[in-house]
Amino acid sequence: MRVILAQPRGFCAGVERAIEIVERALIKYGPPIYVRHEIVHNRHVVEDLRRRGAIFVDELDEIPAGAMTVFSAHGVPRAVEEVAAERGLPVLDATCPLVAKVHNEGRRYAAQGREIVLVGHAGHAEVEGTIGQVPARVHLVQTVEDVAMIAPADPERLAYITQTTLSVDDTRGIIAALTARFPAIVGPDVRDICYATQNRQQAVRELAAVVDLILVVGSRNSSNSNRLREIGEELGKPAYLIDDAAALRREWFRGIASVGLTAGASAPETLVRGVIEGLRAIAPVEIETLAGVAEDVRFRFPLELADAVPAATAHAA
């Protein structure tokens, strides 16, 4: 069985930064370090950090007074920042810089007196954080059909922003529907969908052209991982989202000569290697890697963590 690896796959710069912020905080301040929500949407990453002394909480009132606190990569509402400040909690903000860019755009449009249309998935941590960062009325749309339900106070004063981890194609269709219904609307096209999301989606499209089946390593609550699986299915290939090698099923591979393997932006490469070993237990495999985009983006760390560098991080494998 040929196993063709997508390129790029797995961790993006925002995820690497967020995880390493927790790792550096554990080194500098010692455990426990409290993290509001999952630092990234991957069960294995969260469990590894928990073993090392990170405590994940849903709300700030679960954090003891004075305890070092980390905000997840998805960002938080302004109200959460205010509660942390009122309680005097020392905070390290691991919000992905590309998510923070969307927050800034939303605030800029709000300052122009515009209502905001946010293209995203209801209930997702990034969406909740973005809504809570924009001081204006926000209309959430998830599909083209939702566009017909928007009732702005002034159709001439609308702007849109997008969740960073969406399907580029789906988002483009929603933006087209928005501009058709509200010709005066302003917004950033699909540029707010992050580079890593777009690169991984393109890699899956290339995989689908040359394989019989696609495996996506990632957690079910990972938006970008779900999009990768959906793209594979849309292109006519069986596609499965799996946490790790334990989720593999022999029956998937009957009559399958080639498997495409990728990973969502919050899935570590160690899980991909584990899946390859799981596939070896099913059939002999030959490994190939697609030519693809080489990502060299790096984001800065908070200054207070500059001197706390992990000797070897768990996600470096």
SERO-4910 file (N, C-alpha, C, O; in steps of 0.05 Angstrom, whole numbers):
BEGIN
 pado doro    nc1    nc2    nc3   cac1   cac2   cac3    cc1    cc2    cc3    oc1    oc2    oc3
  Met    A     17    -24      0      0      0      0     18     25      0     35     28     17
  Arg    A     13     42    -19     27     68    -20     14     87      1    -10     90      1
  Val    A     31    100     17     21    120     35     35    146     27     59    149     29
  Ile    A     18    165     19     29    191      9     23    212     30      0    217     37
  Leu    A     44    225     40     41    245     60     36    273     48     50    281     29
  Ala    A     17    287     59     12    315     50     35    333     59     47    328     80
  Gln    A     40    354     44     59    374     52     48    401     44     43    407     21
  Pro    A     43    418     64     48    415     93     26    400    107      4    396     95
  Arg    A     31    393    132     11    380    149     19    386    178     41    395    184
  Gly    A      0    381    196      6    384    224      9    412    234     -2    431    222
  Phe    A     25    415    255     27    440    270     33    464    252     49    463    233
  Cys    A     18    486    257     24    512    245     39    529    266     42    521    289
  Ala    A     47    553    257     63    570    274     47    579    299     58    582    321
  Gly    A     21    585    295      5    594    318      1    572    339      2    578    363
  Val    A     -2    547    330     -5    525    349     22    520    363     23    516    387
  Glu    A     44    520    348     70    516    360     75    537    382     85    531    403
  Arg    A     69    562    375     73    584    394     56    580    419     66    583    442
  Ala    A     30    573    416     13    569    439     22    547    458     23    551    482
  Ile    A     29    524    446     39    502    462     65    509    477     68    503    500
  Glu    A     82    522    462    108    529    475    105    551    496    121    552    515
  Ile    A     85    568    493     80    587    515     74    572    541     84    580    562
  Val    A     57    551    540     51    536    564     76    522    573     82    521    597
  Glu    A     92    510    555    116    496    563    136    515    576    148    508    597
  Arg    A    139    538    565    158    558    576    148    568    603    164    572    622
  Ala    A    122    572    606    111    580    631    115    560    653    121    566    676
  Leu    A    113    534    646    118    513    665    147    513    674    153    508    698
  Ile    A    165    519    655    194    520    662    199    544    680    213    542    701
  Lys    A    189    567    673    196    592    687    182    594    714    194    602    734
  Tyr    A    156    587    715    140    592    739    135    567    755    127    568    778
  Gly    A    139    544    742    133    518    755    103    512    755     87    530    753
  Pro    A     96    487    757     68    479    758     55    487    784     69    489    804
  Pro    A     29    490    785     11    488    762      9    514    746     12    536    757
  Ile    A      4    512    720     -3    534    703    -31    529    694    -38    508    685
  Tyr    A    -48    550    697    -76    547    690    -82    557    661    -72    579    654
  Val    A    -96    542    646   -102    549    618   -132    550    615   -146    530    620
  Arg    A   -142    572    605   -171    575    600   -178    561    574   -168    569    552
  His    A   -194    540    576   -201    523    553   -177    507    543   -154    512    553
  Glu    A   -181    490    524   -159    475    512   -140    494    498   -149    511    483
  Ile    A   -114    491    503    -95    509    490    -97    508    460    -96    529    447
  Val    A   -100    484    449   -107    479    421   -126    455    421   -128    441    441
  His    A   -140    451    399   -159    430    398   -146    403    390   -149    394    367
  Asn    A   -131    392    409   -121    365    404   -118    351    431   -105    360    449
  Arg    A   -132    328    434   -133    314    460   -105    305    469    -99    307    493
  His    A    -89    295    450    -62    286    458    -44    308    468    -30    305    488
  Val    A    -46    331    455    -30    354    464    -39    363    492    -22    368    510
  Val    A    -65    365    496    -76    373    522    -68    354    544    -60    362    566
  Glu    A    -70    328    538    -63    308    559    -34    308    566    -26    305    589
  Asp    A    -17    313    545     12    315    551     19    339    569     34    336    588
  Leu    A      7    362    563     12    385    579      0    382    607     11    392    627
  Arg    A    -23    368    609    -35    363    635    -16    346    652    -13    351    676
  Arg    A     -3    326    640     16    310    655     39    326    665     51    319    686
  Arg    A     46    347    652     69    364    659     62    386    678     79    402    687
  Gly    A     36    389    685     29    408    705     10    430    696      4    448    712
  Ala    A      0    429    672    -20    448    663    -48    439    672    -54    416    671
  Ile    A    -64    458    682    -91    453    690   -110    468    672   -108    493    670
  Phe    A   -128    454    658   -146    466    639   -173    471    652   -184    453    664
  Val    A   -183    495    650   -208    503    663   -226    516    642   -218    525    621
  Asp    A   -252    515    649   -272    528    631   -274    557    636   -277    573    618
  Glu    A   -273    565    662   -277    593    669   -256    603    689   -244    587    703
  Leu    A   -252    629    690   -232    640    707   -237    636    736   -218    636    752
  Asp    A   -262    633    744   -268    630    773   -258    603    784   -259    599    808
  Glu    A   -248    586    766   -236    561    775   -206    564    780   -193    545    789
  Ile    A   -195    588    775   -167    592    779   -162    606    805   -175    626    811
  Pro    A   -143    596    822   -138    609    847   -126    637    844   -114    643    823
  Ala    A   -129    653    864   -118    680    863    -88    679    859    -74    664    872
  Gly    A    -79    696    841    -50    699    836    -37    678    819    -13    679    814
  Ala    A    -53    658    809    -42    636    794    -36    645    765    -52    659    753
  Met    A    -14    636    754     -7    642    726    -28    630    707    -35    607    709
  Thr    A    -38    647    689    -60    640    672    -53    644    643    -40    663    636
  Val    A    -61    625    626    -56    626    597    -83    627    583   -100    610    588
  Phe    A    -85    645    564   -109    645    545   -101    628    521    -79    630    511
  Ser    A   -120    612    511   -115    593    490   -110    607    463   -114    631    460
  Ala    A   -101    591    444    -95    601    417   -119    613    403   -116    628    384
  His    A   -143    605    412   -167    614    398   -176    642    405   -193    653    392
  Gly    A   -164    653    426   -172    680    435   -195    679    454   -209    659    456
  Val    A   -199    702    469   -220    703    489   -235    729    485   -225    748    474
  Pro    A   -260    730    495   -276    755    494   -263    776    512   -248    770    531
  Arg    A   -268    801    506   -258    823    522   -267    821    551   -252    828    570
  Ala    A   -291    810    556   -301    807    583   -283    789    600   -280    793    624
  Val    A   -272    768    587   -254    750    602   -228    765    609   -218    762    631
  Glu    A   -218    781    591   -194    797    597   -199    816    621   -182    819    638
  Glu    A   -223    828    621   -230    846    643   -232    832    670   -223    843    690
  Val    A   -244    808    670   -246    793    695   -218    785    705   -213    787    729
  Ala    A   -200    777    687   -173    771    695   -159    795    707   -145    792    727
  Ala    A   -163    818    695   -151    842    705   -162    850    733   -148    858    751
  Glu    A   -189    847    736   -202    854    761   -192    836    784   -189    844    807
  Arg    A   -187    810    777   -177    791    797   -147    793    801   -135    780    818
  Gly    A   -133    808    784   -104    811    786    -89    786    778    -67    781    787
  Leu    A   -101    770    760    -88    745    751    -65    753    732    -70    768    713
  Pro    A    -42    742    736    -20    745    715    -27    729    691    -32    705    693
  Val    A    -27    741    667    -38    728    643    -16    727    621     -2    747    616
  Leu    A    -14    704    609      1    701    584    -19    696    562    -34    677    563
  Asp    A    -19    712    542    -39    710    520    -27    694    497     -9    704    483
  Ala    A    -37    670    493    -28    653    471    -46    654    446    -44    637    429
  Thr    A    -63    675    445    -80    679    421    -62    679    396    -42    694    395
  Cys    A    -70    664    376    -55    664    351    -55    692    340    -76    705    339
  Pro    A    -32    702    331    -31    729    320    -50    733    296    -59    756    291
  Leu    A    -56    712    281    -75    715    259   -104    718    268   -120    731    255
  Val    A   -110    705    291   -136    710    303   -138    738    315   -158    752    312
  Ala    A   -116    747    327   -115    774    338   -119    795    316   -130    816    320
  Lys    A   -108    788    292   -112    806    269   -141    809    262   -150    831    255
  Val    A   -156    787    263   -185    789    257   -199    806    278   -217    822    272
  His    A   -191    803    304   -203    820    325   -198    849    319   -216    866    321
  Asn    A   -174    856    310   -167    884    304   -184    894    281   -192    917    281
  Glu    A   -187    878    261   -204    886    238   -232    891    247   -245    911    239
  Gly    A   -243    873    263   -271    877    273   -274    902    289   -294    917    285
  Arg    A   -254    908    306   -256    933    321   -253    958    303   -266    978    308
  Arg    A   -237    955    282   -234    978    264   -260    983    249   -268   1006    246
  Tyr    A   -273    962    240   -299    966    226   -320    977    246   -336    994    238
  Ala    A   -320    967    271   -339    977    291   -335   1007    296   -354   1022    299
  Ala    A   -309   1015    296   -303   1044    300   -314   1061    277   -317   1085    280
  Gln    A   -318   1049    254   -330   1063    231   -361   1064    233   -374   1074    214
  Gly    A   -372   1053    254   -401   1053    257   -415   1031    242   -438   1033    236
  Arg    A   -400   1010    236   -412    988    220   -420    965    238   -408    959    259
  Glu    A   -442    951    231   -448    925    242   -430    904    229   -421    908    206
  Ile    A   -425    882    243   -406    862    233   -420    836    226   -436    826    242
  Val    A   -413    825    203   -421    798    197   -396    780    201   -376    784    188
  Leu    A   -399    760    219   -377    742    224   -383    715    211   -403    702    218
  Val    A   -367    707    192   -370    681    179   -355    661    196   -331    662    198
  Gly    A   -370    642    208   -357    623    225   -377    603    236   -400    603    229
  His    A   -367    585    254   -383    563    265   -392    570    293   -376    576    311
  Ala    A   -418    569    298   -429    576    324   -417    557    345   -415    533    341
  Gly    A   -410    569    368   -400    553    390   -370    548    389   -359    539    409
  His    A   -357    554    367   -328    550    366   -314    571    383   -323    594    384
  Ala    A   -293    562    397   -280    581    416   -270    606    402   -271    628    414
  Glu    A   -260    603    378   -250    627    364   -273    646    357   -270    670    360
  Val    A   -295    635    349   -318    652    343   -328    667    368   -334    691    367
  Glu    A   -330    652    390   -340    665    415   -320    687    424   -329    708    433
  Gly    A   -295    682    420   -275    702    427   -277    726    410   -275    749    419
  Thr    A   -281    722    384   -282    745    365   -307    761    370   -305    786    370
  Ile    A   -330    748    374   -354    763    380   -350    781    405   -360    804    406
  Gly    A   -337    769    425   -333    784    450   -311    805    448   -307    820    467
  Gln    A   -297    807    426   -276    827    422   -286    851    406   -272    871    404
  Val    A   -309    848    393   -318    869    375   -341    885    388   -362    874    394
  Pro    A   -337    911    392   -357    928    405   -378    938    386   -381    962    381
  Ala    A   -392    919    374   -413    925    354   -432    902    353   -426    880    363
  Arg    A   -455    906    340   -473    884    335   -460    865    315   -451    873    294
  Val    A   -460    839    322   -447    819    305   -468    799    296   -483    787    312
  His    A   -469    794    269   -487    774    258   -470    750    250   -452    753    233
  Leu    A   -476    727    261   -460    703    255   -474    688    232   -498    682    234
  Val    A   -459    682    211   -469    666    189   -451    642    185   -427    644    186
  Gln    A   -464    619    181   -449    594    177   -452    583    148   -435    567    139
  Thr    A   -473    591    134   -478    581    107   -488    603     90   -495    625     99
  Val    A   -489    598     64   -500    617     45   -529    623     51   -538    646     49
  Glu    A   -544    603     61   -572    607     67   -575    626     90   -595    640     92
  Asp    A   -556    627    109   -558    645    132   -557    674    123   -568    692    137
  Val    A   -546    680    100   -543    708     91   -570    721     88   -574    744     94
  Ala    A   -590    705     79   -617    716     75   -630    724    101   -650    739    101
  Met    A   -620    714    124   -633    719    150   -622    744    164   -633    753    184
  Ile    A   -601    756    153   -589    780    166   -608    804    163   -618    809    142
  Ala    A   -611    818    186   -629    842    186   -614    865    199   -619    871    222
  Pro    A   -595    878    184   -580    900    195   -596    925    198   -616    929    183
  Ala    A   -588    942    217   -602    967    220   -598    985    195   -616    999    187
  Asp    A   -574    983    183   -568    999    159   -552    982    140   -528    977    145
  Pro    A   -564    972    118   -550    955    100   -526    969     87   -508    955     75
  Glu    A   -524    995     89   -502   1009     77   -478   1010     96   -456   1019     88
  Arg    A   -481   1001    121   -460   1003    141   -454    975    152   -457    970    176
  Leu    A   -445    958    134   -439    930    142   -410    924    135   -399    934    115
  Ala    A   -397    907    150   -371    896    144   -371    866    152   -387    858    169
  Tyr    A   -354    850    140   -352    822    147   -323    815    155   -304    827    145
  Ile    A   -321    796    173   -295    784    180   -300    754    181   -323    745    181
  Thr    A   -279    738    182   -282    709    181   -266    694    202   -244    704    210
  Gln    A   -276    672    212   -261    653    228   -237    644    211   -239    642    187
  Thr    A   -214    639    224   -189    634    209   -187    606    198   -170    601    181
  Thr    A   -204    587    207   -199    559    201   -221    547    183   -226    523    184
  Leu    A   -234    563    167   -256    554    150   -246    542    124   -223    544    117
  Ser    A   -265    530    109   -259    522     82   -259    547     64   -277    563     64
  Val    A   -237    549     49   -234    572     32   -257    574     12   -268    595      7
  Asp    A   -264    551      0   -285    550    -20   -312    558     -8   -327    574    -20
  Asp    A   -319    547     15   -345    554     28   -346    583     35   -366    596     31
  Thr    A   -324    593     45   -323    622     53   -326    640     29   -340    660     31
  Arg    A   -313    633      8   -315    649    -16   -344    651    -26   -353    672    -35
  Gly    A   -359    628    -24   -387    628    -32   -404    646    -14   -422    659    -23
  Ile    A   -399    645     12   -414    662     31   -408    691     26   -426    708     27
  Ile    A   -383    698     21   -376    726     15   -390    735    -10   -399    758    -12
  Ala    A   -391    718    -30   -405    725    -55   -434    731    -50   -446    750    -61
  Ala    A   -447    714    -32   -475    719    -26   -479    745    -10   -498    759    -14
  Leu    A   -460    751      8   -461    776     23   -459    800      5   -474    819      7
  Thr    A   -440    800    -14   -436    823    -32   -459    826    -51   -466    848    -60
  Ala    A   -472    803    -58   -495    804    -76   -519    817    -62   -534    833    -74
  Arg    A   -523    810    -36   -546    821    -21   -540    849    -11   -558    866     -9
  Phe    A   -515    854     -3   -507    880      9   -484    892     -7   -461    888      1
  Pro    A   -489    905    -29   -467    914    -47   -447    933    -33   -425    935    -42
  Ala    A   -456    946    -12   -438    965      2   -421    952     23   -404    966     36
  Ile    A   -424    926     28   -409    913     49   -379    914     43   -371    912     20
  Val    A   -363    916     64   -334    916     61   -322    893     77   -334    884     97
  Gly    A   -299    884     69   -286    862     83   -261    852     68   -255    863     47
  Pro    A   -248    833     79   -221    825     69   -221    801     50   -201    787     49
  Asp    A   -241    796     34   -242    772     17   -237    747     34   -250    744     54
  Val    A   -219    730     26   -214    706     43   -187    708     56   -176    688     65
  Arg    A   -176    732     57   -148    735     68   -147    729     98   -125    724    108
  Asp    A   -169    729    112   -168    723    141   -167    693    146   -162    685    169
  Ile    A   -172    677    126   -168    648    130   -138    644    129   -125    651    110
  Cys    A   -127    633    151    -98    635    155    -83    619    133    -93    600    121
  Tyr    A    -58    627    129    -41    615    109    -39    584    114    -39    569     94
  Ala    A    -37    576    139    -34    547    145    -59    532    137    -57    510    127
  Thr    A    -82    543    143   -107    530    136   -109    527    106   -115    505     96
  Gln    A   -103    548     91   -104    547     62    -84    527     51    -91    512     32
  Asn    A    -60    527     61    -39    509     51    -47    480     56    -43    463     38
  Arg    A    -59    474     79    -66    446     85    -90    437     68    -92    414     60
  Gln    A   -108    456     63   -131    449     46   -122    444     17   -132    425      4
  Gln    A   -103    460      7    -93    455    -20    -78    429    -22    -80    415    -42
  Ala    A    -64    422     -1    -49    396     -1    -69    373     -2    -63    353    -15
  Val    A    -92    375     12   -112    353     10   -123    351    -18   -128    329    -28
  Arg    A   -127    374    -31   -137    373    -59   -117    358    -76   -125    343    -94
  Glu    A    -92    363    -72    -71    350    -88    -70    320    -81    -66    303    -99
  Leu    A    -73    313    -55    -74    285    -48    -97    271    -61    -94    249    -72
  Ala    A   -121    284    -61   -145    271    -72   -142    263   -101   -155    245   -111
  Ala    A   -124    277   -115   -120    271   -144   -104    246   -148   -103    235   -170
  Val    A    -90    236   -127    -71    214   -132    -75    190   -113    -60    171   -115
  Val    A    -95    191    -95    -98    169    -76   -127    158    -77   -145    170    -89
  Asp    A   -131    135    -65   -157    122    -64   -173    130    -39   -197    128    -38
  Leu    A   -158    138    -17   -171    143      9   -154    163     24   -129    164     20
  Ile    A   -167    180     40   -153    201     55   -157    197     85   -180    193     94
  Leu    A   -136    199    100   -137    199    129   -128    226    139   -108    237    130
  Val    A   -144    238    157   -137    263    170   -133    258    199   -151    250    213
  Val    A   -109    264    209   -103    261    238   -111    287    251   -101    308    245
  Gly    A   -129    285    271   -138    309    285   -162    302    303   -174    281    300
  Ser    A   -168    321    321   -190    317    340   -216    326    327   -216    343    310
  Arg    A   -238    314    337   -264    320    325   -273    349    331   -291    360    317
  Asn    A   -262    362    352   -269    389    357   -251    409    344   -251    433    350
  Ser    A   -234    399    326   -216    416    311   -229    424    285   -233    408    267
  Ser    A   -235    450    282   -249    460    258   -233    455    233   -243    445    213
  Asn    A   -207    461    234   -191    459    209   -188    429    201   -186    423    177
  Ser    A   -186    411    221   -184    383    215   -210    372    201   -209    357    182
  Asn    A   -233    381    212   -258    373    200   -260    383    171   -271    369    153
  Arg    A   -250    407    165   -251    418    138   -235    401    119   -243    396     96
  Leu    A   -212    391    129   -195    374    111   -209    349    104   -208    340     81
  Arg    A   -222    336    123   -237    312    117   -260    318     97   -264    303     78
  Glu    A   -274    340    101   -296    347     84   -287    352     55   -301    344     36
  Ile    A   -264    365     52   -253    370     25   -247    344     11   -253    341    -13
  Gly    A   -236    324     25   -230    298     13   -256    285      3   -257    275    -19
  Glu    A   -277    286     20   -303    274     12   -315    289    -12   -325    277    -30
  Glu    A   -313    316    -11   -324    331    -33   -311    325    -60   -323    327    -81
  Leu    A   -286    316    -59   -271    309    -83   -274    279    -89   -259    269   -106
  Gly    A   -293    266    -76   -300    239    -84   -284    217    -72   -285    194    -82
  Lys    A   -269    223    -51   -252    202    -39   -262    196    -11   -269    214      4
  Pro    A   -263    170     -3   -269    164     25   -248    179     43   -224    178     38
  Ala    A   -258    192     64   -240    208     81   -249    204    110   -272    205    116
  Tyr    A   -229    199    127   -235    193    155   -218    212    173   -194    216    168
  Leu    A   -231    223    193   -218    239    213   -212    221    237   -231    210    249
  Ile    A   -187    218    244   -179    200    266   -162    214    286   -145    231    279
  Asp    A   -166    207    312   -149    218    333   -121    207    332   -102    222    336
  Asp    A   -119    181    326    -93    168    326    -95    141    313   -116    134    302
  Ala    A    -74    125    314    -74     99    301    -95     80    312   -103     62    298
  Ala    A   -103     83    337   -123     65    349   -150     66    334   -166     48    337
  Ala    A   -154     88    320   -180     91    306   -181     78    279   -202     76    266
  Leu    A   -158     67    269   -157     54    243   -175     29    243   -176     14    262
  Arg    A   -188     24    220   -205      0    216   -196    -14    191   -195     -3    169
  Arg    A   -190    -40    194   -180    -55    171   -199    -54    147   -190    -54    124
  Glu    A   -225    -54    152   -244    -55    130   -243    -31    112   -252    -32     89
  Trp    A   -232     -8    122   -230     16    106   -212     11     82   -215     24     61
  Phe    A   -193     -8     85   -171    -10     66   -173    -33     46   -155    -39     31
  Arg    A   -196    -47     47   -200    -68     28   -203    -57      0   -219    -39     -6
  Gly    A   -186    -66    -18   -186    -56    -45   -172    -29    -49   -173    -17    -70
  Ile    A   -159    -19    -28   -146      7    -29   -116      3    -34   -103    -11    -19
  Ala    A   -106     16    -55    -78     13    -62    -62     37    -52    -37     34    -48
  Ser    A    -75     60    -48    -59     84    -40    -76    100    -20   -100    103    -23
  Val    A    -62    110      0    -74    125     22    -60    152     24    -36    153     25
  Gly    A    -76    173     25    -65    200     30    -67    205     60    -88    200     72
  Leu    A    -46    216     72    -45    220    101    -37    249    106    -17    259     97
  Thr    A    -54    263    122    -48    290    130    -56    294    159    -66    275    172
  Ala    A    -52    318    169    -59    324    197    -67    353    200    -57    370    186
  Gly    A    -87    357    217    -96    384    222    -75    401    235    -54    390    245
  Ala    A    -79    427    237    -58    445    246    -52    442    276    -33    453    286
  Ser    A    -69    428    291    -64    424    319    -56    395    326    -56    388    349
  Ala    A    -49    380    306    -41    352    310    -11    348    307      0    356    287
  Pro    A      2    337    328     31    333    326     40    312    307     25    293    302
  Glu    A     64    315    297     75    296    277     78    268    289     78    248    275
  Thr    A     82    266    316     84    240    328     59    223    323     61    198    320
  Leu    A     36    235    321     11    220    316     11    210    287      2    188    282
  Val    A     21    226    268     23    218    241     41    193    239     35    174    225
  Arg    A     64    194    252     82    171    252     69    147    264     73    124    255
  Gly    A     53    151    285     39    128    297     19    116    277     16     92    277
  Val    A      5    133    262    -14    122    242      1    106    220     -9     86    211
  Ile    A     24    116    212     40    100    193     46     73    203     44     53    189
  Glu    A     54     71    229     59     45    241     34     28    242     34      4    238
  Gly    A     11     41    248    -15     27    248    -21     16    220    -33     -6    218
  Leu    A    -15     31    199    -20     21    172     -1     -2    165     -9    -21    151
  Arg    A     23     -2    176     42    -24    171     31    -50    183     37    -72    173
  Ala    A     15    -48    203      3    -72    215    -19    -84    198    -28   -106    201
  Ile    A    -29    -67    179    -50    -76    161    -39    -87    135    -49   -107    124
  Ala    A    -18    -74    125     -6    -82    100     22    -70     98     27    -49    111
  Pro    A     40    -82     82     66    -69     77     61    -42     64     44    -39     47
  Val    A     77    -21     72     72      5     61     97     16     48    120     10     57
  Glu    A     93     33     28    114     49     16    107     78     21     85     87     16
  Ile    A    126     94     32    121    122     40    130    141     18    153    139      9
  Glu    A    113    160     11    121    182     -7    111    208      6     93    207     23
  Thr    A    123    230     -2    114    256      7    109    274    -17    126    276    -34
  Leu    A     86    286    -17     80    305    -38     98    329    -37    106    337    -16
  Ala    A    105    339    -61    117    365    -61     96    386    -52     73    384    -60
  Gly    A    104    405    -36     84    424    -26     98    449    -16    122    453    -19
  Val    A     82    466     -4     92    491      6    109    487     31    100    472     49
  Ala    A    132    499     32    149    498     57    141    522     74    144    545     65
  Glu    A    132    517     98    124    539    116    147    546    135    159    529    148
  Asp    A    154    572    135    176    581    152    167    604    170    183    620    180
  Val    A    140    607    174    129    628    191    135    622    220    132    599    229
  Arg    A    144    642    235    148    639    264    136    664    277    139    686    267
  Phe    A    124    661    300    112    683    315    128    688    341    139    669    353
  Arg    A    129    713    349    144    719    373    130    710    399    106    707    399
  Phe    A    146    705    419    136    697    445    134    721    463    147    741    458
  Pro    A    116    720    484    116    742    503    144    747    515    158    728    520
  Leu    A    151    772    518    178    779    527    185    766    553    208    758    558
  Glu    A    166    763    572    172    751    598    180    722    596    190    711    616
  Leu    A    176    709    573    183    681    570    209    677    553    216    655    546
  Ala    A    222    699    546    245    698    528    267    681    539    282    668    524
  Asp    A    270    680    566    292    665    578    284    637    587    300    623    600
  Ala    A    260    628    579    251    601    587    247    584    562    225    582    552
  Val    A    269    572    552    268    557    527    269    527    533    288    518    545
  Pro    A    248    512    525    249    483    530    273    470    516    279    476    493
  Ala    A    286    452    530    309    439    519    301    421    495    315    420    475
  Ala    A    279    408    498    268    391    477    238    390    481    229    378    501
  Thr    A    222    401    463    193    401    467    181    375    457    192    362    439
  Ala    A    158    368    469    145    343    462    134    343    433    130    322    421
  His    A    130    367    422    118    369    395    139    372    374    133    377    351
  Ala    A    165    369    381    186    373    361    192    348    345    206    350    325
  Ala    A    180    326    353    186    301    339    176    302    310    178    282    296
***
